[in-house]
Amino acid sequence: MILKIVIMTSERSTLPVPERYGSKEMREVFEEESYLNYQLMVEAAVAEAQAEVGLIPKSAAMEIVSKANLEYITIERWREIESATQHETASLVEAVVEVCRDEAKPWVHYGLTSNDVLDTSLSLQLKKSMEIMEDKMISFTEILCEKALEYQDLPAVGRTHGQHTSIIPFGLKFAVWASEMNRHILRLRQLRERALVCKTLGVVGTGSVMGEKALEVQALTAKKLGLKPLDAATQVVPRDILAEVIFFTALVASSLDKMATEVRNLQRTEIREVAEPFRATQIGSSAVPMKRNPIKCERVSSLAKLIRALPSVALQNIPLWHERDLSNSANERITVPSAFILLDECINSMTKVMRGLVVRADKIRSNIDLTQGQIYSEFILDILLKKSVSRSHAHRLLNNAAGRASKENIPYSEAILKDEELGSLLKKEEVKGLFDPIKHFSASKKIIANVVDLFQKTKES
């Protein structure tokens, strides 16, 4: 039998991340056309700034500004030149030069080095990516706050080490997550102040041929591009800045993974308190028709593992040789787009999960009773402490009662009252009154309200 292999060719993404991940808007930030456009924006802004301080003729700047755009500079021509020069930025400069009038040609890329353009255009990519991410983080946190308020009166099992521990309102889970996301939003805003920098200080960071006007050019260029002028650099923007950016994406991804892991656990057949939204046409397993797997959350957990690995590479990019080398450049073409596109996929997935989350209130309530009241031991202990029983002795008595309840398969309250010493210390009404989950929310509602209030202030600021 001869197999015929057909290879289909089409316009495909040039990004290092499969097309199935990330939204169109986030992917576009890092596509080749945008990559070219941001660099052209930098070249134009620098020329305009240089003309304003008298470094180059205004007519030359006007010509460069009018031609340094995608109407005149195509990806195809840029890459065609690069195939000969083997230098990406020099090829970009040549592509701009060849479309400009003669009087403007000497002033294209004047006083600049490659990384003035590359690092400043990277800041423009980061700026757009952060805008997209902040909007999505705010929308996602709004959903979490809504869920926190919706389920603030639903009693649930609080678990530590995978074991029943005490009572919580189910809404508190969402409030904790909302609080975490709120911190990430604030971190992003602080990070923006440090990371979105403009650098146009030439080949070794001195200002090069622009002389003392170099700082003025940099400040004007930064203002035109909506960036901040960098205070000091070598040929490149110091990579501690980019390492912090990548680390931020890993932090957010880890928080989303934390939420995804909780949903995955609570969706387990044995617990069954929540479930991801599941379409009527969706298939959970090719072999088992009844399966409803938490695939969105599993995808988040999977991608978060990869995002968490990226800061290691970014940290290794900080120590470059002297005023620069190229040992950071190649991997950043992979790590930066990957960090933001994959994080975008994670937050998109978790937004869908939380918006459509199936919450089984009856199952949540019934799970409280799995231990026949042993989950209330914290509150029985509190009564004994208030009766001046030492903590260690009270703890031992209640632990023994729990063992008896499990062994005899009887309610914990019954085991407590059967114990001679506990029975003498505690009244039946006193014990029975504690076995109501609604009574044990403590400060939870205030905590939830405070979280929601803090987020509203963040959102409005």
N, C-alpha and C positions, 0 to 999 in steps of 0.2 A: 504494500500500500504506500503510495507516495503522497505526502502531505504538502499542500501548497501553502506557502506562507505569504501573506499579503501585508505589506508595511504601509500604513496610512500616514501621510504627512499633513500637517496643518499648522496654523499659527498657534504656538504654545507659549505658556508663561516661561520667562527666563529665570524665575525665582527659585531659590533652593528649597522651597517648601511645596509639597504636592498641592495641586489646584483645589483639592477637596477641603483644604483647611484655610480658614480666614475669610473675612468678608471682602467683597469687591473693593470697597473704599480703602481698606487697610492694605490690601495687596497692591493697589494702584500707586500708593506712596513709594513703593520700592521697585515698581516695574521700570524697565529700561528707559521708557519715554520720560517718566517723571524724574528719573535719575539724571538724564540729560538736561531736562528743563530747569531743575534746581541749580545745576552748575552754570547754565546760561544766565540765570537770574543773578547769580553772584558776580559773574563777569560784568554784567550790565550795571549793577549797583556800584561796583568798585569804580568803573569808568566815570559814572555820574558823580560820585563823591570826589574823585581826583580832579575833575573839571571844576567843581565848586570851590576847591582850595587852590586852584591855579596850577596844578601839576601837569595837566594835559589840556589841549585846546577844547573849548566847549563844543565846537563843531565835530571834533573827533568823537567826543563822548556821545553826542546825539546820534552819530552814525552807528556807533557800537551798540547803543541801547536799542536802536531801531532794527538792527540785524541779529543781535544775540537772542534769538528766540526760535521756537520750533517751526515757524513759517519759513525760515531761511536755512536752518541747520537741521538736517535729518539724521536719524540714527544710522541709516545706510551709508551716508557719506562719511559720517564720523568714524564708523567702523572700517570703512574702506581705507581711509587715511591711516588708521591705527594698524591695519594689516602690514603697512610698510614701515611705519615709525616704531611700532612696538611700544608706544608710550601713549596712554589714554588721554592725559591732560594736554600734552603737546599736540595731539591730534585734534582735540576740541578747539584749541587755540588756532590751529591752522585752518580748521573748518570755518571759524568766524572770520579770520583774516581774509580768506579767499572770497567772501561775499561783501566785504566792506570796501568803500572807496579808498583810493590810494592814500589820501591825507590821514585816514584813521588807522591804517594798517599798523604803523609803528607803536600805537598806543593800546592795542589789544593786549590784555593780560600784563599791563605795565606794572613793574615792581612786585609782581606776585610770583609765588612758587606753586607747584601743583597742589599741595595740601591746603593752601589758602582757599582754593576753590573746593577741594574735596571735603575738607572738614567743615567748612561753613555751609556747604550744600547738605552735608550730613545733618547739621543742626536744623536745617529747614525740614528735612525728612522727620527728624525726631519731634520737631514742633508740631507738625501735622499729625503724626502718630499719637502724640500725647493728647492732642485735642480730641481725636477720635476716642481714645481710651478713656479720657475723663468723662466724656458724655455717656459712654456705656457704663462706666463704674457708678455714676450718679443714678442712672436709670435702674441698674441692678440693685443698688442699695435702697432705692425707693420700694422696690418689690419686697426686699427683706424686711423693711420697716412695716409695710402693710401686713405681711404675714405675722410679724411679731405681735402686732395689735390684734389681728384676727384670732390668734390662738393663745392670747394671754390668760384666758380663763379655762383652758383645757389642761387638766392635770395629766402628767406623764411621768414615766420612769426616768430618773437621772441615773446614769451609769458611769462607773469608774472601773478601770481594768476589765471592762466588758461585763461587769456584775451590777445588779441592782444596788443602788446606794441610798437615794432619798427621792423626794418628790420635787419636780420642777413644773412650772407651766410650760407647755410645749412651745409657746411663743418666745420663751427665753433663748432657745436655740437660735432663732432668727435674729434676735436682738444682739447676741454675741457676734454673729457673723456681720451684722450691719455695722457694729462698732468697729470691727476689724477693717471693713471696707472703707469706713469713714476715715480711719487713720491712713489708709493707702491713698485716698483722694488728697488728703493734706500733704502726705509725702510727695505726691506727684507735683503739687503746686510748689513745694519747696525745691524739689529737684529741677523744675523748669527754670528757676532762678539761677541755678548753678550750671546747668547742662546746655542751655540754648545759647551758645556763644558764637561770636563772629571773630575769625582770626585772619588778618590780612597783612601780617608783619614780615612777609618775605621768607627767604631761604633759610635763615637761621634765627628768626625771631627778633631781629634788630630794627626792622622797618626798611632795611635794605636801601635801594636807590630812592625811595620816597623821602629819606632823611627825616627831619624833625616833623614833617607834616604827616608822617605815617600814622601816628596815633589819631590825628584828626580825621584822616581818611577812614581808618578803622571804625571810629565812633560814628561817622556819618553813614558808612556802609551798614553797620549794625542797626542803626535807626531805620534805614530804608527797608531792611529785611525783617524787622521785628525781633532782632536778637540783641544780645548784650556784648559789648566789646570785651575781649579777653584781656586780662591784666598782664599776663606774661606767658610766653610760649617759646618752644624751640621752633623747628620747622613745622611741627604738628601741634595740635591741641593735646595737652597732656592726657594720657589715657585713663587716669584715675576717674575723670569725668564720665567717660563712656562705660567704665567698669561699674560705676554707681548706677547708671541707667539700666544696664543689663541686670544688675543685682535687684533693682526695683521690679523688673518684670518677673524675676524668680520669686520674689516675695509675694506678689499678687497671685501668681500661679499656684503657689503653695497654699495660700488661703482658699483659693477656689478648689484645690484638691482636697483640702480639709472638709469643705462642705460636701463635695462629691463623695468622699469616703463615708461620711455620715449617712448620706442618702442611700448609698450602696448597702451599708450595714442594716439600716432600718427597713430596707426593701427585702432583706433575706426572708425566705419562706417562713422560718421559725419565728421571726419578729413581726414582719408584715405591717409595719405602722405607716409607711409611706410607699409611694411608687412614682417613678418617672412617668410623665405623660406618654401614652402609647397609642399611636394611630390605629384606626380600624383596619387599615391595609398593611400595617407593619408586621414583619415576621421576626420573631425572637430567636428561633433556631431552625436550621434546615432539617434537623432530624426529629425535634420534639415540638409538636405543634402548640402546646400550651405554654411554652416558655415566654416570659416577658423580661428580658435581660436589661439591666440598667446601663445601656450602651453609651449614652451621652456622658454620664458620670465616669464611666470607665475610660472614655476617650479623654476626658479632662485629666484624670489621674495619670494616664499614659503620657500625654503631652507635657504635663507638669514635670515629669521625670526628666524629660529632655531639656526643658527650659532651665531647670535647676542645675543642669550640667554646664550651661553657657557662661555663668560668672567665672568659672575656673579658667576658661580661655581668656576672658576679658581681663582678669587679674594678671595673667601672664603677659599681656600686651603692654602693661605699664612700664616695665624696664626695657626701654629701647636703647640702642647704641648711640652715645653722644647726643647730637642734636636731632637724630632720627635714623631709623632704618626701615625696611619694608616688612619686617617679620610680623607685624600686626595686620597689614593691609588685606592680604588674601582671606584670612579667616573672618575678618569683619564683614566681608561681603556675604558671608553665610550667617554669622551669629546675630547681627543686628536685625536683618529682615526676619530671621527665624524667631527671634525673641518676641517681636511685636505681632507678627502674623499668627504665631501659635498661641500667644496670650489672647489675642483677639478671638481666636477660635474657642478658647477655654471660656471666656466671659460670655460669648454668644451662646455656647452650649448650656452654661449654668443659668443664664437668663431664661432660656426656654424651659429648663427643668423647674426652676423655682416658680415661674409664672403658671405652669400647668401642673404643679406638684399635686399628686393625689394624697390627701391626708385622711387616714382611716381613724377617725376619732374613737369609734367603738373599740377598735383593736388597741389603741393607745391606752384607753381606760382599763380594758380587761387585762392588759399586761401588768398593770400595777398589782393585781391580785395573784400573780403567779406564785409568789412566795407566801401567800396566805397571811399577809400583814407584817412580815419581817422587815419590809422596807421602812416601817415606821419606828424601828428600834432607836434611831437618833433622838426621837421625841420622848420615848419612854426613859431613855438615859437622862434626858434633861430634867424630867420630873424627879428622878432619884437624886440627882445632884442637888436639886433645890430642897430635898429632904435631908441634906447633909450626909448622904452616902458617898464614900470616896469614889472617885472616878474608876479606879482600877477594880474595886470590888463590884461596883454597879455593872461595869463592863463584863466582868466574869459571869455574874448572875444572868445577864441578858443573853450572853453568848451561849450559856448552858441551856437556857430556855429555847433558843433558836435551834440548837441541836436536837432537843426533845421534840419540838414541833415538826422538824423535818423527818425524824425517825418514826414518829407516830402518825404523821400526815394529818396534823390537826392545826387549826388556826393559831397564830403566834400569841394572840391575846389569851387564848385558852391555856396555852403552855405557861404563860407568865402567871396567870392566876392559880394554876395547879402547883406552882413552885411555893414551897412553904414560906421561905423568907420574902420572896417578892409579893406573895399573897398578903403577907402581914404589912408590907410597906405601901401597897397600892390598893385603892378601892376599884371595884369592878367598873363603876361609872367613869372613874378617872381614866382607866385604861381604854375603855370602849370609845370614849370621846375623842381620843387621839387618832382613831383609824378612819379619818375623813381627809382625803387628799387636798380638798379645797382649803383646809385650815392651815396648810403648810407652805403657802407661796411666799410668806415673809415679805421681803422688800422687792420681790420680783417685778411687781407692776410699776413701782417707782423707777426701777432700773430700766425697764423697757421704755417708759416715758422719757427718761433722761437721754437714752440713746437716740430716740426719735427726734427729740429736741436738738441734740447736738448735731445730728445730720442735717436738720432743716437749716441750722445756722451755717453749716458748711456749704450747703447748696445755695444759700442766698448770698454768701460772701463773694 
